[in-house]
Amino acid sequence: MAKFSSPEAAEEAFYGAFEAGDPEAMRAVWQDTPDCVCIHPGGERLQGIELVMDSWDDILASMEDTVIRRSGLTVLGGSDLVTHVLHEHLYMGGELRGVILATNAYRFNGLSWHMVLHHASPDPTTRSRWNRRSVH
């Protein structure tokens, strides 16, 4: 199992796996627990590592030529649970396809930080040309 020394390291690995379309790297970021939760834009609440990873397997298969830039990070901290709130700017083929509001939570399990929550929704303040079936 991968070890991440900080929530920031786990987040870098999450977005690296996301851009690369790498399901194994994505699985390494998530804490293998029945209480992890993922909500993709316009999607239902997925709880438990198997449902979460099944959803990422589908999404990651279509990540060719996708770049994700992040901005507006707010960190809400704690000793063993840290939440990041940020904007994801999704580019496909060099073109901005949409801006997503994301909340990512990371839990320390005594050895490593791992993701336990990813919740994303379209940013209503930006004009989006993004087709949510083609990406996240």
C-alpha distance (Angstrom), angle and dihedral (degrees) to the residues before:
residue distance angle dihedral
M1 . . .
A2 3.79 . .
K3 3.80 117.9 .
F4 3.79 122.8 -143.5
S5 3.80 118.1 -165.6
S6 3.81 94.9 -155.5
P7 3.79 141.9 10.7
E8 3.81 87.0 -104.7
A9 3.81 91.4 56.6
A10 3.81 90.5 49.9
E11 3.81 90.0 48.5
E12 3.82 92.1 51.1
A13 3.80 88.7 51.4
F14 3.83 90.9 47.6
Y15 3.80 93.9 53.9
G16 3.81 91.4 40.3
A17 3.81 90.3 55.1
F18 3.80 90.4 43.8
E19 3.82 94.1 53.5
A20 3.80 93.7 41.4
G21 3.80 93.0 49.1
D22 3.80 88.5 -128.8
P23 3.83 112.9 156.5
E24 3.82 94.4 -174.9
A25 3.80 92.1 53.2
M26 3.81 89.2 46.0
R27 3.81 91.5 51.9
A28 3.82 89.7 51.1
V29 3.82 90.7 58.3
W30 3.81 95.8 52.9
Q31 3.78 121.9 79.3
D32 3.80 108.4 -118.5
T33 3.77 96.6 -123.1
P34 3.79 137.7 125.8
D35 3.81 91.2 -126.5
C36 3.81 98.8 59.2
V37 3.82 112.5 116.2
C38 3.80 134.7 -158.6
I39 3.80 127.3 -177.1
H40 3.79 115.6 -177.4
P41 3.83 120.7 -159.8
G42 3.78 108.4 -67.8
G43 3.79 90.3 -3.4
E44 3.75 136.6 120.2
R45 3.79 126.9 -100.5
L46 3.81 110.4 -83.8
Q47 3.79 114.6 -162.3
G48 3.79 127.8 -173.2
I49 3.77 129.4 38.0
E50 3.81 96.4 -92.2
L51 3.83 95.4 53.6
V52 3.79 90.9 42.7
M53 3.80 93.2 50.1
D54 3.81 93.5 44.4
S55 3.81 87.9 57.5
W56 3.81 92.2 48.9
D57 3.80 91.6 48.1
D58 3.82 88.5 59.4
I59 3.81 94.3 44.9
L60 3.80 97.1 43.6
A61 3.79 92.2 54.3
S62 3.82 89.1 70.0
M63 3.80 100.8 44.5
E64 3.81 97.7 106.0
D65 3.81 111.7 140.1
T66 3.83 92.7 2.2
V67 3.79 122.5 140.9
I68 3.79 124.3 -173.1
R69 3.80 119.7 -157.9
R70 3.79 119.5 -171.2
S71 3.78 131.3 -148.7
G72 3.78 143.4 161.3
L73 3.79 97.1 40.2
T74 3.81 116.9 -171.5
V75 3.80 116.7 -176.0
L76 3.78 121.6 -155.2
G77 3.77 106.4 -168.4
G78 3.73 143.1 -156.8
S79 3.76 138.2 154.6
D80 3.81 96.9 -94.2
L81 3.83 104.8 6.3
V82 3.81 124.5 53.1
T83 3.80 127.2 177.4
H84 3.81 125.8 -155.8
V85 3.80 120.6 -162.0
L86 3.81 115.3 -169.0
H87 3.79 149.6 137.2
E88 3.81 121.0 -96.9
H89 3.81 113.5 -154.0
L90 3.81 107.2 -158.6
Y91 3.82 118.0 -153.8
M92 3.77 123.4 -175.1
G93 3.79 120.1 -176.0
G94 3.82 88.0 -6.1
E95 3.82 92.8 -58.3
L96 3.80 124.2 114.3
R97 3.80 105.1 -115.8
G98 3.79 100.0 177.1
V99 3.77 150.0 -35.3
I100 3.77 119.0 -114.8
L101 3.80 129.6 -164.0
A102 3.79 107.9 -136.8
T103 3.78 136.0 -171.5
N104 3.80 116.2 -165.9
A105 3.79 123.3 -177.1
Y106 3.79 125.2 -164.4
R107 3.80 127.2 -165.3
F108 3.80 127.5 -159.3
N109 3.81 110.8 -134.7
G110 3.81 95.7 -169.0
L111 3.81 93.2 -89.3
S112 3.79 107.5 39.8
W113 3.80 145.6 4.4
H114 3.81 117.0 -109.6
M115 3.79 135.8 174.8
V116 3.80 116.5 -99.3
L117 3.82 99.9 166.9
H118 3.78 137.4 32.7
H119 3.80 116.3 172.3
A120 3.80 119.0 173.5
S121 3.78 135.1 176.4
P122 3.81 135.5 165.6
D123 3.79 113.8 -86.6
P124 3.82 104.0 -113.8
T125 3.81 91.8 -155.8
T126 3.80 93.9 64.9
R127 3.76 128.9 67.6
S128 3.77 105.4 -117.8
R129 3.77 128.0 -156.1
W130 3.77 90.1 176.7
N131 3.79 122.5 129.8
R132 3.80 103.2 -146.7
R133 3.79 93.1 -156.3
S134 3.79 91.4 64.5
V135 3.81 97.8 52.2
H136 3.81 140.6 15.0
